Amino acid sequence: MSNLWERDFKIEKIDTPKSIVESQCGFLSKKTNDLVIAKVSEYNDSIRSHTIIDSGNSLGNHYKPKKVYIQEALGEMTETNFKYEFFITSKNTPNYKYRVFFFEYGISPYPVTLVVDDEISDELEWVNYEKEYDAEEAFKDALKEILNSEKIYTVVNSLYSFAMKEIEITS
């Protein structure tokens, strides 16, 4: 059998939203001598506000046939996108984390949806705490705004001060 794949695939290095945020984790560690750390971890729940409907049995429901359109079974097959949370903590406070935002995207890294802590979105005077970015530069600009917010400065500074006091006590 001959190879029927006529086209060559161009392998491109893509900076995904996750890799961009992860790189910022390293910068925070360097700035704080590894006392304050930021992490990105997978998140398996909804990143948006939602209502859960009780799925209890209700009497009187009858089986109703459902028409299946076969095209719905083709193409991209995923029920969830790539979802992550970004939070700040420290090695000295393992039970504390400040969740800064959630972010979500599909197999194509853009658009990316960002759901920011409402204190930060209020401080930045965003109309909505949930925003969608269609391009890497717009996402980076938003990330820069968030990371330089007064709220983040306060959290990082507090964690750093706490960690420094712990070092003084144990020295």
Wavefront OBJ file of the C-alpha trace (Angstrom):
o trace
v 0.000 0.000 0.000
v 1.332 3.416 -0.865
v 1.282 6.458 1.416
v -1.827 8.472 0.663
v -0.776 11.406 2.863
v 0.477 13.719 0.139
v 0.846 16.848 2.225
v 3.718 17.425 4.621
v 2.791 18.839 7.992
v 4.495 21.994 9.107
v 5.438 21.602 12.749
v 5.235 24.970 14.464
v 6.091 25.800 18.021
v 2.921 27.268 19.478
v 2.904 29.261 22.684
v -0.352 28.065 24.178
v -2.073 30.124 26.859
v -0.948 27.447 29.331
v 2.722 27.738 28.372
v 2.529 31.539 28.570
v 1.037 31.433 32.071
v 3.476 28.717 33.185
v 6.410 30.882 32.143
v 5.090 33.607 34.451
v 5.152 31.120 37.323
v 8.914 30.804 36.889
v 9.394 34.564 36.876
v 7.500 34.950 40.160
v 9.624 32.253 41.791
v 12.805 34.046 40.700
v 11.542 37.426 41.947
v 10.737 36.004 45.382
v 13.702 33.610 45.777
v 11.302 30.655 45.517
v 9.377 31.784 48.611
v 6.198 32.646 46.705
v 5.143 30.380 43.887
v 2.479 30.423 41.234
v 1.066 27.283 39.693
v -1.077 26.203 36.801
v -3.108 23.062 37.263
v -5.811 21.295 35.318
v -9.312 22.176 36.378
v -12.139 19.732 35.760
v -15.218 21.719 36.683
v -17.066 24.511 34.929
v -15.184 27.805 34.881
v -18.427 29.750 34.554
v -21.287 30.341 36.965
v -23.994 27.778 36.320
v -27.068 26.118 37.754
v -27.217 22.419 38.468
v -30.603 20.829 37.859
v -31.625 17.930 40.084
v -31.718 14.796 37.977
v -34.153 12.947 40.198
v -36.798 10.761 38.595
v -40.020 12.502 37.814
v -43.181 10.540 37.340
v -44.958 10.790 34.061
v -41.885 10.967 31.816
v -42.258 8.752 28.799
v -39.577 7.550 26.470
v -39.358 9.909 23.519
v -37.369 8.924 20.459
v -34.516 11.286 19.616
v -33.562 11.930 16.018
v -29.785 11.722 15.546
v -28.134 13.831 12.872
v -25.001 11.882 11.935
v -22.976 15.024 11.182
v -23.028 15.808 14.897
v -20.935 12.669 15.456
v -18.176 13.784 13.064
v -15.447 16.390 13.516
v -14.078 17.599 16.808
v -15.069 15.184 19.556
v -14.579 16.715 22.954
v -16.985 17.592 25.673
v -14.536 19.860 27.391
v -11.768 22.179 26.391
v -8.416 22.477 28.079
v -9.224 24.124 31.421
v -6.783 25.379 34.004
v -6.616 27.390 37.163
v -3.812 29.813 38.003
v -3.078 30.415 41.662
v -0.477 31.852 43.995
v 0.767 30.166 47.149
v 4.016 29.638 49.028
v 6.001 26.704 50.295
v 5.389 27.975 53.838
v 1.603 28.054 53.413
v 0.693 24.741 51.769
v -2.967 25.071 52.801
v -3.387 28.538 51.303
v -3.830 29.436 47.685
v -5.133 32.550 46.040
v -6.897 31.547 42.845
v -6.306 34.386 40.389
v -8.140 33.115 37.328
v -9.380 30.208 35.279
v -8.634 29.900 31.585
v -9.965 27.649 28.858
v -9.282 27.010 25.190
v -9.749 24.329 22.570
v -7.321 22.480 20.311
v -6.612 25.841 18.724
v -5.180 28.010 21.497
v -7.291 31.009 20.514
v -9.792 32.154 21.386
v -8.953 31.710 25.060
v -11.495 32.500 27.769
v -10.250 34.086 30.953
v -12.373 34.206 34.122
v -10.692 36.526 36.630
v -11.292 36.957 40.356
v -13.933 39.672 40.670
v -11.783 41.818 43.008
v -9.154 42.041 40.289
v -11.639 42.715 37.504
v -13.214 45.465 39.635
v -9.811 46.986 40.342
v -8.946 46.949 36.643
v -12.385 48.403 35.894
v -13.312 45.608 33.548
v -16.987 45.519 32.676
v -17.081 41.762 33.097
v -14.840 39.298 34.945
v -15.058 36.909 31.980
v -13.279 37.867 28.767
v -12.361 36.124 25.549
v -9.137 36.841 23.653
v -8.734 36.003 19.983
v -4.971 36.502 19.781
v -1.828 35.852 21.812
v -0.864 39.519 22.188
v -4.276 40.499 23.573
v -4.070 37.602 26.049
v -0.559 38.642 27.125
v -1.716 42.249 27.591
v -4.546 41.088 29.864
v -2.184 38.814 31.773
v 0.242 41.707 32.299
v -2.584 43.850 33.635
v -3.687 41.134 36.057
v -0.198 40.280 37.312
v 0.535 43.944 37.981
v -2.728 44.633 39.791
v -2.702 45.959 43.337
v -4.525 42.837 44.538
v -1.786 40.531 43.224
v 0.900 42.811 44.660
v -0.791 42.601 48.072
v -1.144 38.815 47.979
v 2.432 38.202 46.824
v 3.852 40.724 49.271
v 1.913 39.177 52.163
v 3.033 35.651 51.270
v 6.621 36.831 50.853
v 6.584 38.640 54.220
v 5.082 35.598 55.921
v 7.728 33.322 54.395
v 10.530 35.687 55.458
v 9.229 35.695 59.053
v 9.158 31.895 59.030
v 12.790 31.842 57.885
v 13.758 34.262 60.677
v 12.016 32.086 63.284
v 13.750 28.899 62.163
v 17.205 30.520 61.827
l 1 2 3 4 5 6 7 8 9 10 11 12 13 14 15 16 17 18 19 20 21 22 23 24 25 26 27 28 29 30 31 32 33 34 35 36 37 38 39 40 41 42 43 44 45 46 47 48 49 50 51 52 53 54 55 56 57 58 59 60 61 62 63 64 65 66 67 68 69 70 71 72 73 74 75 76 77 78 79 80 81 82 83 84 85 86 87 88 89 90 91 92 93 94 95 96 97 98 99 100 101 102 103 104 105 106 107 108 109 110 111 112 113 114 115 116 117 118 119 120 121 122 123 124 125 126 127 128 129 130 131 132 133 134 135 136 137 138 139 140 141 142 143 144 145 146 147 148 149 150 151 152 153 154 155 156 157 158 159 160 161 162 163 164 165 166 167 168 169 170 171
